[in-house]
Every structure is written in C-alpha cells, then in structure tokens.
Amino acid sequence: MNHPNIRELQKKAIEIRKDILKMLTLAGSGHTGGSLSIVEILVALYYHALKNDPNNPKWKERDYFLLSKGHGCPALYAVLAEKGYFNREDLWKLRKLGSMLQGHPQLGLPGIEISSGSLGQGLSIANGIALAARLDKSDIRVYCLLGDGETNEGQVWEAAMTAAHYKLDNVCAIIDFNKLQIDGFCCDVKDMGAYFDKWKNFGWETIETDGHDIKKLMNAFDKAKTIKGMPAVIIAHTIKGKGVSFVENKVEWHGIAPKKEEYERAMKELDEALGKI
Ligand SMILES: Cc1ncc(C[n+]2csc(CCOP(=O)(O)OP(=O)(O)O)c2C)c(N)n1
C-alpha cells in the first residue's frame, strides 16, 4: 500500500484534536484526556491499516475497529466524520438529546461496530468476530483499542487467553498506554507489574511503539499483519491529553470538557503546532 504523506497525516491529527476540543466545549462535558491520547493511533488505522469504505460502512470485506475504551469516542467521531462516514456538522451535536453522537458509542451511527463504554468488553467481542471470520474463511482483521487502565478488568485477560487459545492471528489489540486512568496513575490505582511480559505470557506477540508517531504506528500495524498463529498487541506509549500543554498528563482532565477560555488557549496552541509542521 502506498504510504500517504506523513506530513499531511500529522496535520490531520492536529485538525482532529481541534475538532475534539470544539465538540467537547460545545457539549460542556466529556472525556478530554483519553480522547486526545488516541488521535495518531486512529489516524494510522483509518488512513493506513484498516480496510474500510466510508460509503459502504457494512462492506462485507471490511476490517473491524472496536473502541473498547468507549469514553474516547470524540476522537473516533472526529476521524469518522473526516473520513466521510457521516456529516461533519453532526460533530457539534455531541452528547445532545436526540443526537447519534452520544458520550459513549452506540450502534446505529455509521462506522460504529459496537456500543461500548462499559470497560473490559471489546476484546471478547473482537474474538467473536474473528472466530466468525474464520468460519466464513474470510481474511478480515479485527482491531480493538483498549485503555491501559481498562486492562485492570478481569474480562480483558479472559479474552486474552481465548485469543491465544484459538490462535486468533486476525485479532490485533492496541493499548493506549498513557499511564493514567480515571483517578490517578495506573500504577497507583492497581499496578499491573510487568505489563509487556503479562501479554507475552498470555500468548501474545507484543509490539511496542510510540503512540504519537504515525510512521512508527503504521509500521507496527504492518508488522502485526505478518504475525501468524497468535494474536498481536501493539502497546503504544502515549500522553493523556496530548497536544494541549495544560491538559497533558493531568488526571483531572480525564472526564471534563474545556471551558470557553481554555478552548481558546488550546486552539492557539494547536494552530501554532500546525504552523510548525
Ligand atoms: C466496567 C467499567 N468500570 C468503570 C468505568 C468507569 N471508568 C470510565 S473511564 C475509566 C478509566 C479507564 O482508564 P483508561 O482505560 O486508562 O482510560 P484513559 O486513561 O485512556 O482515558 C473508568 C474506570 C467504566 N466505564 N466501566
């Protein structure tokens, strides 16, 4: 596949951050930190790794993307709108009554494959889709994005064992490894110890990468496609709140939206960053 221009994609990532902040500011609530941390992961997926067709969201040969950390959906909505899955104007109705763009993803919005938000469930669903694809002799792949805090959930590890047991090499998990969760650092809330070794010992190929470097993410997705006989997990080092200085690495920005003046400061920073690319 031809690599799209990385510089263009880096710009796109910043434009998506701007959309996320506008959506959240207009909504007056939502998850800022964990949306901003996954932008490059989604860009690398939707502009490189994922077989998808915005004009035909239910295309039988599409790859699946499941946002298991559903609270990060403003980022997914912004990418889906940019790809043309639905009207960009819908973004500004985030969390409004009657809008399809709720605070957590729900089925019915084009491009959304599962309702999510109750953490810990996405990987189990990914396994089901992957097993069905095997029965259908289909070569589609299933991508599932989880938060690192989310992997405190026991169901994640049941799913990890299942994927390894059935040698689901059509499953690719991605961990948004931003080291923070809802009310503190992951290592303080519940330390997961030797995180990489855990995945390895559960039978997964582990690929470590910089979760804000689009080129490296593309390479990681390419590598994951070559792994046979076992599932692969991409552990992507990220910064919660990435791109906005006063939001980065601040736990208090987990579940709040910017106020008007914070929005304006953030836009200024992002416009400056855009100018430097
Ligand atoms: C089953 C379940 N338990 C608790 C929550 C509340 N909750 C929402 S976000 C969150 C933290 C998740 O941390 P992480 O996956 O690291 O998300 P990120 O820091 O990337 O936003 C929690 C505990 C939930 N949504 N679902």
The ligand as an SDF file (V2000), in Angstrom:
LIG
                    3D

 26 27  0  0  0  0  0  0  0  0999 V2000
  -16.7800   -1.5140   33.7520 C   0  0  0  0  0  0  0  0  0  0  0  0
  -16.4440   -0.0730   33.9940 C   0  0  0  0  0  0  0  0  0  0  0  0
  -15.9390    0.2640   35.1870 N   0  0  0  0  0  0  0  0  0  0  0  0
  -15.6170    1.5700   35.4400 C   0  0  0  0  0  0  0  0  0  0  0  0
  -15.8300    2.5230   34.4800 C   0  0  0  0  0  0  0  0  0  0  0  0
  -15.5150    3.9750   34.7830 C   0  0  0  0  0  0  0  0  0  0  0  0
  -14.3640    4.4580   34.0490 N   0  0  0  0  0  0  0  0  0  0  0  0
  -14.5140    5.2370   32.9500 C   0  0  0  0  0  0  0  0  0  0  0  0
  -13.0590    5.6510   32.2520 S   0  0  0  0  0  0  0  0  0  0  0  0
  -12.1930    4.8040   33.4370 C   0  0  0  0  0  0  0  0  0  0  0  0
  -10.6950    4.7790   33.4300 C   0  0  0  0  0  0  0  0  0  0  0  0
  -10.1520    3.9620   32.3480 C   0  0  0  0  0  0  0  0  0  0  0  0
   -8.7640    4.1690   32.2670 O   0  0  0  0  0  0  0  0  0  0  0  0
   -8.0710    4.0150   30.8740 P   0  0  0  0  0  0  0  0  0  0  0  0
   -8.5720    2.7920   30.2370 O   0  0  0  0  0  0  0  0  0  0  0  0
   -6.6040    4.0990   31.0890 O   0  0  0  0  0  0  0  0  0  0  0  0
   -8.6250    5.2470   30.0770 O   0  0  0  0  0  0  0  0  0  0  0  0
   -7.8540    6.5880   29.6410 P   0  0  0  0  0  0  0  0  0  0  0  0
   -6.9480    6.9680   30.7650 O   0  0  0  0  0  0  0  0  0  0  0  0
   -7.0910    6.2570   28.4330 O   0  0  0  0  0  0  0  0  0  0  0  0
   -8.9470    7.5830   29.4040 O   0  0  0  0  0  0  0  0  0  0  0  0
  -13.0480    4.2040   34.3360 C   0  0  0  0  0  0  0  0  0  0  0  0
  -12.5960    3.3900   35.4880 C   0  0  0  0  0  0  0  0  0  0  0  0
  -16.3840    2.1160   33.2500 C   0  0  0  0  0  0  0  0  0  0  0  0
  -16.6200    2.9680   32.2560 N   0  0  0  0  0  0  0  0  0  0  0  0
  -16.6590    0.8030   33.0250 N   0  0  0  0  0  0  0  0  0  0  0  0
  1  2  1  0
  2  3  1  0
  2 26  2  0
  3  4  2  0
  4  5  1  0
  5  6  1  0
  5 24  2  0
  6  7  1  0
  7  8  2  0
  7 22  1  0
  8  9  1  0
  9 10  1  0
 10 11  1  0
 10 22  2  0
 11 12  1  0
 12 13  1  0
 13 14  1  0
 14 15  2  0
 14 16  1  0
 14 17  1  0
 17 18  1  0
 18 19  2  0
 18 20  1  0
 18 21  1  0
 22 23  1  0
 24 25  1  0
 24 26  1  0
M  CHG  1   7   1
M  END
$$$$
